[in-house]
Amino acid sequence: MVDHATRAAGTRTRYDRATAHLDAPLAIVDLAAFDANAADLVRRARGKSIRVASKSVRCRALLERVLAHDGFAGVMAFTLAESLWLARSGVEDVLLAYPTADRSGLAELLTDPKAARAVTVTVDDVAQLDLIDAVRRDAAGGTEEVRVCLELDTSLRLLGGRVRVGARRSPVREPAALAELARAVARRPGFRLVGLMAYEGHVAGVGDAVPGRPLRSGAIRLMQAAAVRELAARRAASVRAVRAVVPDLEFVNGGGTGSLERTAAEAAVTEVAAGSGLFVPRLFDHYRAFRGRPAALFALPVVRRPGVGVVTVLGGGYPASGPAGADRLPVPYLPAGLRLDRQEGAGEVQTPLLGAPADDLLIGDKVWFRHAKAGELCERFDVLRLVEGDRVVETVPTYRGEGRTFL
């Protein structure tokens, strides 16, 4: 059996060979790992369709690739401008999973029949409907019907509501309140309620097997088990309440990469969402339910050798969003055994790396890194080099490379 160190050395050799003709900084996607991750997501979804989260990919070529896999259908977008762009690029089912206040984008949606058929907007407040109606009144010829999805708050409330676990998203928590919002949509001309979503980020996005932290891991597992039980019952009741208003809902979306099995097991859910599980950034390393293959990496060149056990690479200051902390920083991956200097971290224009492997690196050599979150890597690079074996088989633009920086 090949050990981890040997596999890592072989992977590094393969990536170095594939990109030997290219200068770093650069970013790659290992297609074998990407496709294997996609297949594993489908397995874990238990027959439920997977809507791919575009914010975790941010590359049209790779969105098209994953949508060609059996088991994937539709895109979950993050801004209205992106949704319109994808719809005009040929994506026929785009769920905008966040409320929008983009008046110019709404005017486009209201006047473009193709976009209006493809794009569904998410609301959780009557005021968001009011804003769309205000744009409708001002938009010349803005007569297209708006497809609407409602969002349910998924947070876990403990100690009588005094403790909240989960993201602060929708203000709508109870089935009766969601049904009332559904009635508000149903009775407004120009809107059609087609879906319901509920994203349990405290289950889908929080690893339950933290290395060296058994007590923390146990506490996370207890929290998630309680959250899953509570939400399954409340989500089912919410779906029943909304279907009593609009019986022909097209979809009920839930879950994410870290919770596919649990969410897909709920009869009320018709589809799940995933995106990070395709690239497998470092924040998704510590789950008991699955083990993905790192597919998206970036390389930085060695430009200095300050001393024994130290090299400096160019760039590297690519922190991920979320609460500031060490887990949001990129980490050196190959060669194995390098680490960030705690006093400097990942620098804006240079990053020192410590460890015995530094002494074997030469000026110009590549060090391969993993980003903390998935699609945010693509905000740093114009193109991705797609690798098969030890060859770059295609170079494709990221959103940034197509001149699209939506946030």
N, C-alpha and C positions, 0 to 999 in steps of 0.2 A: 504494500500500500504506500502511495506517495504521501509524504508528510506535508504539513502546511507550509513550511519554509521552502521546500522544493517547488511546490505549486506556485507560491508567490514569486519565486525567482523566475520560473518559466513564464508566468504571466507578464512580468516586467520585461523580460527579453522579447516577448511577442509584441508588446506595445512599443518598445523602443525600436524594434525592427520595422514595424508598420509605419512609424512616423520619423524614421531616420532622415528623410528628405525634407522634413518640416521643422521650422524653428518654433520653439516655445516662447511665450505662452500659447497653449492650444488646448482644445477640449475634444474628447472622443466619446463615442458611444459604442460599446462592444455589442454587436448585433446578436451574437449567440446568447449572451447574458440577457439582453433586452427581451428576446423572444422567449427564452426559458422563463423569465419572470412573468411575462404575459400569460403563458400557459399555466403557470402556477396560480395566478390570480383567478383564471377561469375555473381551475379545479376547486379552489377554495370558495368560489361563489355558488357552488352547488346548483348549477343550472339557471341561476338568476342572471339576467343580462347585466353587463358592466358598462356604465357610462364613464368615459375616460375624462379625468380632470385635467383640463388643458394647462392650468397654472403650474402643474407638476411636470409638464413636458416642454411647452413653449417652443415648439418646432413643428411646422405643418407637415413636413415629410414624415416625421415619426408619429404624429397623430394619424396620418393616413395609413401608416404601417400597422399600427395597433388596431385600428378600426377594420382592417382587412382580416384580423384574427376572428375565428368563430368565437362567440361569447361576448364580444364587445359591440356596443351600438350606441351612438350618440355621444355628444361632447358636453361636459359641464364647464362653462366658461366663467371668467371672473370680471369682465367689464362689458358694457354694452357695445363699445367700439370694437372690441375683439369679437363679440358675438356677430355683429353685422359683417365684419370682415370674413369670418369663417363661413357664414351663410352665403356670402357672395362668391366664396371660393369653392362652393359645392357641398358643404356640410349641410345636410337636410334636417338635422335634429340638434339644436343647440339650446341647452338650459343655462340661462344666466342665473347663477346660483346666489347672487348678492343683489340687494336692491340698488337701483340706479337713480341718480339725479341729473343724468346727462341729457339736458334738454335738446341739444342738437341731434344727439343720437336717437332720442325718442321721436323727433320729427322725421328722421330718416325711416325709422321703423314704421311709423304711421302712414308713410307715403310709398313704401316699397312692398308690393305684394309678395315677392319671393322671400324677402327677409321676414315679413310678418308670418308667413307660413312656417318658417324654419325656427324662429327664435321664440323662446318662452321666457318671460321675465318673472322674477321672484318678488313677492311682496309680503309684508307682515304688518302693514299699517294702512288704514284707509287714506291717510295723508299721501301715501305713495300713489294711490289711485287718483287722488285729486291732482297731483302734479302731472300725471300723464294726461288727464282730461284738460288741464290748462294748456299743455302743449298741443293737444288735439285742436283746441279752439284756435290756436295761433298758427297751426301748420296748414299751409295752403294745400288743399286736397288730401288732408290727413284723415282718411276714412277707414283705414285698415283695422280689422279686429285685432286686439292684443291678447295673445295667449298668456295665461297667468298661472304661476305656481305659488302655493302658500308654504311658508316655512314655520315649523313647530320648534319651540325651544326644547332642547334635549337635556339640559343641565340636571344634575342630581342635587336635590335639596335635602339637607340633613338638619337635625336638631330644630325641627319646626320651621325650616326655611332660613334659619340664621346662618347656615353654612351652605355655600353654593360651590359645586364642582362642575366645571365645564365652561365653554366659551360663552361670552355675552353676545348672543346673536338675536334671534327673534324675541320680542316681548310677549308672544302668544304661547301660552303654556298648556292651558286646559282644553279638552275636547270641545266644550261648549263655546269657548271664546273663538276657537278655530272655526267652528261651524258658523258662528255669527259673521266672521270675516268672509267665509265662503258665500254666505247670503248677500253680503255687501257687493261682492264681485258679481254674483249671478244676476242681481237686479240692475246692474249698471249697463246701459247700452255700450257696445264697443269693446267689451271684455268677454273672454271665455276662460273659465277655470278648467285647467287640464291636468294639474298635478299637485303633489304634495311632497315636500322634502323635509328631512330631519337628520342633521349631521351630528353624530355623537363623537366629537373630537376627543373627549376625555377617555374614550375607549379606542377609537381608531388611530389616534395620533400619540398615544402614550405607551411606551414599551413596558412590559410587565416582568422583565427579567433583567434588571439592572445589575451589571457585573459588580461583584464585591459588596452589594447592598441587599442582603437577603431580607432584612426587616422592611426596607422600603419597597422591595419587590412584592413581598407578601401584602403590604398595605395597599399597593396599587391593585393587586389581584382582587382583594376583598372589595375595594371601591368599585372596580369595574364589574364584578359579579352583581353587586347591588344595583349599579347603574343599568346594566343590561336587563335585569328583571323588572325594574321600575319602568324603564322606557318601553319595553316590549308591550306591557299592558297599556300604558298611556298612548303609545302610538297606534295600537290596534283600535282603541276606543276613539281616537281622533279620526282615524280613517273611516270608521263606521259613521261618525257624526258628519263628516264632510260628504261621504257618499249618500247620506240621507238628503243632502241638498243637491249634489251633482252626482248622480249614479254612474255616469260614464267617464270617470276620471281615467286618463290615459296611463298615468304612472304614479307610483309612490316610491320615492328615492330615499335611500339611507346608507349609512356606513361609510367606510373608507378602507384604505389598505390594511390597517391593523385590526379591523373588526369584520372582515368579509364573512367569515363563517357564521359568526353570531348574528349579524344583521340579516344575512340571506336565509337563515333558519326561520325568520318571522314570516308567517303566512301573509300578513298585511303588506309586506314590502314586495314590490314587483321588480325593482331593479336596485343595484348597488352602484357605488361610485368608487373609483380608484385611479391613482395616477402616480404617486410616489413609489409604489411597488414596482414600477417599470424601471426606474433608474436606481432605486434602492440607495438613497443617501444614508449617511451615517446615523441619523436620528431613527432609522428603521432597522437598526441592527439587533435590538434587544427585545424580541417577542418570542414567547414560547410556541406560538401557533405556526410560525413559518420562518424560513431562513432564505432570504433572497440573495441574488448574486449582484454585487456592485457592477453597474453597467455604464454609468456616466462618470467620467474622470476628467481632471484637467492636469496638465503638465506645466511645470515652471522650470526655467533653466538655472543651473548653478552658475553664479557669477562671481562668488568670492569663497575663499577658504581662510577664515580668520584665525584658525588655530586647530589644534588636535581635537577631533570629535565634533567639529563645527563646520557647516557650510552655510552660505547665504544664497537664497534663490531670489529671482526678480519677481516682485509683486506678491500676491497672496492674500491681500486684505479683503476677503470676500465673505464677510459675516452674513449669517442667515437672519431672517426676521424672527420675531418672538422675543421673549424675555432675555435680556442680555446675560450672557454666561459662556463658560468655556464650551458647552455643548453646541453653541451656535457657530463655532469657528470651524473652518476646514481643517483637515488633518492630513499629514503626510501618510501615504499608503504604501508606495513602492519606491525604493527598496524598503522592506519591512525593518522596523527598528528605529526609525527616525521619530523625533518628537519636536513640538514647538518649544521655544524658550518661554517660560512663564512670564518673564519680565518684559517680553516684547510681543508675544503672540503672533498673529498673522498681520504683517505690516502693509501699509498702503503701497509702498514701492519696493520694499525688500523684506524678506522673512528669514531669520536665522533658524537653522535646524540643528538639533543636537542628537548625538548617538554614534555608536561605533561605525555604522555604515557610512557616515560622513567621510571617513578617511579613505574610502575606496572610490569616492566620487571626484570627477575631474571637472574643470571649468567647461561649461557647455553641456554637461550631462543633464538629463531630464529627471526630475523628481515628480512622481505621480501623486495627486491629492484626491481626496473625496470631499465633496461639499456636504454641509450639514443638512440642507434641504434640497429638494429635487430640482424643480424648474428654475429656481432663482439663479442657478449656475448660468443659465442661458442669457441672463441679463448682462453677463460679463464678456460674452464671446459672440462674434458675428456669425460664426459657422461652427458646425459640429463635423468632425471627421468620423465617418462610420467605418468600423473595423470589423473585418472577418478574418479570423486566423491571425496571420501576421501581415495583413495588407489593409490599406485604406481603400475601400471599394467605392466610396462616394463622399462628396463634400456637400452638405446641405445647410441652408441658412437657418438660423434661429429667428424668432420674432424680431430680435434686435437687428439681425442681418437683413431683414426685409424692411427695416425702417419703422418697425412697430414696437413702441415702448408704451404699453397701455397703462402702466402704473409706475 
